[in-house]
Amino acid sequence: MKTFTLTNWSKFIAVALTATTIPFTTSAVYAQVLKGFGASFPQPLYQRYSAEYERETGKTFEYTAIGSGGGIRKFMERAVDFGATTLIPTPIEENQVEDGLLMVPTGGGAVAIVYNLKDVPTNIKLSREQLAKIFTGQIGNWKQVNPRFPNKEIQVIVRSDSSGATFVLTKYLNKISGGKIEASREPDWGFDIFAARPQDSGVAAEVRRIDGAIGYVQSGVAQRNNLPVARLENQAGRYVKPTLAETKKALENVTFNQDFTTDNINDPEEGYPLVSLTWLLIYKRYPNQTLVQETQDVLNWIMTRGQEFNQELEYTRIPEDVAQKVLETANTELKVRPY
């Protein structure tokens, strides 16, 4: 883990938390509610953040899950106050953000492989080879996974939208298949899938409905929908479930770049293999000081007080040194647009 250091941190946090808002009319200040769109992967976390932020400050922000790709698109179009993604925007996408981009990591989580297979009382284990073959259509019957399983067709359910969870899965499949599978937000799966549904909620509902189904959702979504999850073989040969403890193991050696992105979450040696960080997309320039101040206030809360709720919802926390550097950047680089 790259270590960020700050000098005089206590002085900085005092300034950040007591920053003075430039006076506006009462209606302008209290009517401003930040609105964001993006990934469904962090939706439970951001919903909790919003509720707790309102309870503690009397202010709130709104978040709507439409998928990581949709969040990036709306952010590029200036159709939102902030975006959210489990995808790192491409250089082309970033260059189209005229007001600049600050990536703010908020937590880490796991993508669970969920299934619906009646009359199978034990947890299903999937080897690396089996997982790759199921999502390429080379294994199409549950009896091929285990001779004791029913002779039932595997019904593969995938995301229909531009999805960070899809990218996490296909990036991992690309790694373990030696590049035979393309890492993509919206892949051509190369075989006839059973169904494609938008967002984690859509995939979860379809898996719950179809006997023989298999799909992928954020681990917390699987838990809340009472869906069984498969144990996956990791690089060390262990079969593990997407628990918080195993997610922490997988993410503990992640290195953050100077722009707070990461590039080494790829088939971790330990822990659960399908993991990712998630980010807020923040403009570096806003049309007025109210938006600048509201955004800084929300970020200060999320990166300090908000982090206390992450583990309760099965997300890892952002390391404190990284969170401090994020705050320093947000409180110095967010400005009013000069035009």
C-alpha positions in Angstrom: 0.0 0.0 0.0 1.4 3.3 -1.0 1.5 5.7 2.0 0.2 9.2 1.7 1.3 11.7 4.3 -0.1 15.0 5.4 1.5 17.6 7.5 -0.4 19.3 10.3 -3.4 17.0 9.8 -5.2 18.1 12.9 -5.1 21.7 11.7 -6.3 20.6 8.3 -9.3 18.7 9.5 -10.4 21.6 11.7 -10.3 23.9 8.8 -12.2 21.4 6.6 -15.0 20.9 9.1 -15.4 24.5 9.9 -15.2 26.0 6.5 -17.4 29.1 6.1 -20.1 29.0 3.5 -20.4 32.2 1.4 -23.8 33.8 2.1 -26.7 33.0 -0.2 -30.4 33.4 0.0 -32.1 31.0 2.3 -34.0 29.3 -0.6 -30.7 28.8 -2.5 -28.9 27.2 0.4 -31.7 24.9 1.6 -33.1 23.9 -1.9 -29.7 22.5 -3.0 -29.8 18.7 -2.8 -26.9 17.0 -4.5 -28.1 14.3 -7.0 -26.0 11.4 -8.3 -26.4 8.4 -10.6 -24.3 5.4 -11.2 -23.2 1.9 -10.1 -25.6 -0.4 -8.3 -22.6 -2.1 -6.6 -22.4 0.6 -3.9 -26.1 1.5 -3.8 -26.8 0.0 -0.3 -23.8 1.9 1.0 -24.8 5.3 -0.5 -28.4 4.9 0.6 -27.2 4.4 4.2 -24.8 7.3 3.9 -27.7 9.5 2.7 -29.9 8.5 5.6 -27.2 9.0 8.2 -26.0 12.2 6.7 -29.5 13.7 6.9 -30.0 12.4 10.5 -26.7 14.0 11.6 -26.6 17.2 9.6 -30.2 17.9 8.5 -29.0 17.9 4.9 -29.1 15.0 2.4 -28.1 13.9 -1.1 -29.9 11.6 -3.6 -28.5 8.6 -5.3 -30.0 6.5 -8.1 -28.5 3.3 -9.4 -28.4 2.9 -13.2 -25.1 1.0 -13.6 -21.5 2.3 -13.7 -21.5 3.0 -17.4 -24.7 5.0 -17.1 -23.2 7.0 -14.2 -20.1 7.8 -16.2 -22.2 8.9 -19.2 -24.4 11.2 -17.1 -21.3 12.6 -15.4 -19.7 13.4 -18.8 -23.0 15.1 -19.9 -23.1 17.3 -16.7 -26.5 15.8 -16.0 -25.6 15.1 -12.4 -23.9 16.7 -9.4 -21.8 13.6 -8.9 -21.5 10.1 -10.5 -20.6 6.7 -9.0 -18.7 3.8 -10.6 -16.9 0.5 -10.0 -15.3 1.2 -13.4 -12.3 3.4 -13.9 -13.2 5.8 -16.7 -11.1 5.4 -19.9 -8.7 8.2 -20.8 -11.1 9.2 -23.6 -14.0 9.4 -21.2 -11.9 11.4 -18.7 -10.8 13.8 -21.4 -14.4 14.6 -22.2 -15.1 15.8 -18.6 -14.7 19.5 -19.2 -14.9 20.4 -15.5 -12.2 18.0 -14.4 -12.5 14.7 -12.5 -11.7 13.7 -9.0 -12.0 10.0 -8.3 -13.0 9.4 -4.6 -12.8 5.8 -3.4 -15.4 5.1 -0.8 -15.2 1.3 -0.1 -14.5 -2.1 -1.4 -16.8 -5.0 -1.9 -17.3 -8.4 -3.5 -19.2 -9.7 -6.5 -21.1 -12.9 -5.4 -21.9 -15.7 -7.8 -25.5 -16.5 -6.8 -27.6 -19.5 -7.9 -31.0 -21.2 -7.5 -30.8 -25.0 -7.5 -33.6 -26.7 -5.6 -32.9 -29.9 -3.7 -29.2 -29.1 -3.3 -28.7 -28.5 0.4 -25.0 -27.9 0.4 -23.0 -24.9 -0.7 -21.9 -25.2 -4.3 -18.2 -25.0 -4.9 -16.9 -23.8 -8.3 -13.3 -24.2 -9.4 -11.6 -21.5 -11.5 -12.0 -23.7 -14.6 -15.7 -24.4 -13.9 -16.5 -20.7 -13.4 -14.9 -19.8 -16.7 -16.6 -22.6 -18.5 -20.1 -21.8 -17.1 -19.8 -18.1 -18.3 -18.6 -19.1 -21.7 -21.2 -21.8 -22.3 -18.8 -24.7 -22.2 -20.6 -26.1 -19.1 -24.3 -26.0 -19.5 -25.7 -28.6 -17.1 -25.4 -28.7 -13.3 -24.5 -32.4 -13.4 -21.3 -31.3 -15.2 -20.4 -29.3 -12.1 -21.0 -32.2 -9.7 -22.3 -35.7 -10.6 -24.5 -35.5 -7.5 -26.3 -32.4 -8.8 -29.6 -32.7 -10.7 -29.6 -33.2 -14.5 -30.7 -29.6 -15.0 -29.7 -27.0 -17.5 -27.7 -24.0 -16.2 -29.6 -20.8 -16.9 -27.1 -18.0 -17.0 -28.4 -14.5 -15.9 -26.2 -11.5 -16.7 -26.4 -7.7 -16.5 -28.0 -5.9 -19.5 -26.6 -2.5 -18.7 -23.0 -1.2 -18.8 -21.9 -2.7 -15.5 -18.9 -2.5 -13.2 -19.9 -5.9 -11.7 -19.7 -7.4 -15.2 -16.3 -5.9 -15.7 -15.1 -7.3 -12.4 -16.2 -10.8 -13.4 -15.0 -10.7 -17.0 -11.6 -9.2 -15.9 -11.2 -12.1 -13.6 -12.3 -14.6 -16.2 -9.8 -13.0 -18.6 -7.0 -13.6 -16.1 -7.8 -17.2 -15.3 -8.5 -18.2 -18.9 -5.2 -16.8 -20.2 -6.8 -14.0 -22.1 -9.4 -16.2 -23.9 -12.3 -14.2 -22.4 -12.6 -10.4 -23.0 -12.8 -8.1 -20.1 -15.7 -5.8 -20.9 -18.5 -3.7 -19.4 -20.9 -5.1 -21.9 -19.4 -8.3 -23.2 -20.5 -10.6 -26.0 -20.8 -13.7 -23.9 -20.4 -15.9 -27.0 -23.3 -18.2 -26.2 -27.0 -18.0 -25.7 -27.6 -16.7 -22.2 -30.9 -17.2 -20.5 -31.6 -13.6 -19.6 -30.0 -10.2 -19.2 -31.5 -7.8 -16.6 -30.6 -4.2 -15.5 -28.8 -3.6 -12.2 -28.1 -6.1 -9.4 -31.7 -6.0 -8.3 -32.9 -7.2 -11.7 -30.4 -10.1 -11.8 -31.2 -11.1 -8.2 -34.9 -11.2 -8.9 -34.4 -13.4 -12.0 -32.1 -15.8 -10.3 -34.6 -16.2 -7.5 -37.4 -16.9 -10.0 -35.6 -19.5 -12.2 -34.7 -23.0 -10.9 -31.3 -23.8 -12.3 -30.2 -20.1 -12.6 -26.8 -18.6 -11.9 -25.8 -15.0 -11.9 -23.7 -12.4 -10.2 -24.5 -9.5 -7.8 -22.9 -7.4 -5.1 -22.5 -9.7 -2.0 -24.8 -7.5 0.1 -27.5 -7.8 -2.5 -27.2 -11.5 -2.4 -27.5 -11.5 1.4 -30.6 -9.2 1.5 -32.3 -11.4 -1.2 -31.5 -14.6 0.7 -29.8 -16.0 -2.4 -27.2 -18.8 -1.9 -23.7 -17.9 -3.0 -21.1 -20.2 -4.5 -17.7 -20.8 -2.9 -15.1 -19.9 -5.5 -11.6 -21.3 -5.8 -9.0 -18.6 -5.3 -5.4 -18.5 -6.5 -4.2 -20.3 -3.4 -6.6 -23.2 -4.1 -9.0 -22.3 -1.2 -12.8 -22.3 -1.8 -14.1 -19.2 -0.2 -17.3 -17.2 0.1 -17.7 -13.5 -0.4 -17.6 -12.6 3.3 -16.2 -9.3 4.6 -13.2 -11.1 6.1 -12.3 -12.7 2.8 -12.9 -9.4 0.9 -10.5 -7.7 3.3 -7.8 -10.3 2.6 -8.2 -9.8 -1.1 -7.9 -6.0 -0.9 -5.3 -5.6 1.9 -2.4 -5.2 -0.5 -4.1 -2.8 -3.0 -2.0 0.1 -4.1 -3.6 3.5 -4.8 -2.3 5.7 -7.6 -1.9 9.4 -7.1 -5.4 10.0 -8.7 -6.9 7.4 -6.2 -7.5 4.8 -8.9 -6.0 1.2 -8.6 -4.6 -1.1 -11.1 -3.6 -4.3 -9.2 -7.0 -5.8 -8.2 -6.6 -8.8 -10.4 -6.8 -12.4 -9.1 -5.6 -11.7 -5.6 -3.4 -14.4 -4.0 -5.5 -14.6 -0.8 -9.2 -14.0 0.0 -12.2 -14.0 -2.2 -11.2 -13.5 -5.9 -14.1 -11.3 -7.2 -13.5 -7.9 -5.5 -13.4 -4.3 -6.4 -13.3 -0.8 -5.0 -16.0 1.7 -5.8 -15.6 5.4 -6.5 -17.5 8.7 -6.5 -17.0 10.9 -9.6 -16.6 14.5 -8.5 -16.2 17.6 -10.7 -13.2 19.8 -9.9 -15.2 22.8 -11.0 -18.9 23.6 -10.2 -21.1 26.4 -11.4 -21.4 28.1 -8.0 -19.9 28.2 -4.5 -23.0 26.5 -3.0 -22.3 23.3 -5.0 -18.6 23.5 -4.1 -19.3 23.7 -0.4 -22.1 21.1 -0.4 -19.9 18.7 -2.2 -17.0 19.3 0.1 -19.2 18.8 3.1 -20.6 15.5 1.9 -17.1 14.2 1.0 -15.7 15.2 4.4 -18.6 13.3 6.1 -18.2 10.2 3.9 -14.5 9.9 4.3 -14.6 10.3 8.0 -17.9 9.5 9.8 -19.4 7.7 6.9 -16.6 5.1 6.8 -17.9 3.8 10.1 -20.9 2.2 8.4 -19.0 0.4 5.7 -18.3 -2.9 7.5 -21.8 -3.1 8.8 -22.9 -3.3 5.1 -20.2 -5.8 4.1 -17.9 -3.1 2.5 -14.3 -2.6 3.4 -13.1 0.8 4.6 -10.7 3.1 2.8 -7.3 3.2 4.5 -7.1 6.3 6.7 -4.1 7.8 5.0 -5.8 7.5 1.6 -9.0 9.1 3.0 -7.0 12.0 4.4 -5.3 12.6 1.1 -8.7 12.5 -0.6 -10.0 15.2 1.8 -7.0 17.4 1.3 -7.4 17.2 -2.5 -11.2 17.8 -2.3 -10.8 20.8 0.0 -8.1 22.4 -2.1 -9.0 21.6 -5.7 -12.7 21.9 -5.9 -13.5 25.4 -7.3 -16.1 27.5 -8.8 -16.1 27.3 -12.7 -14.6 30.6 -14.0 -17.0 30.8 -16.9 
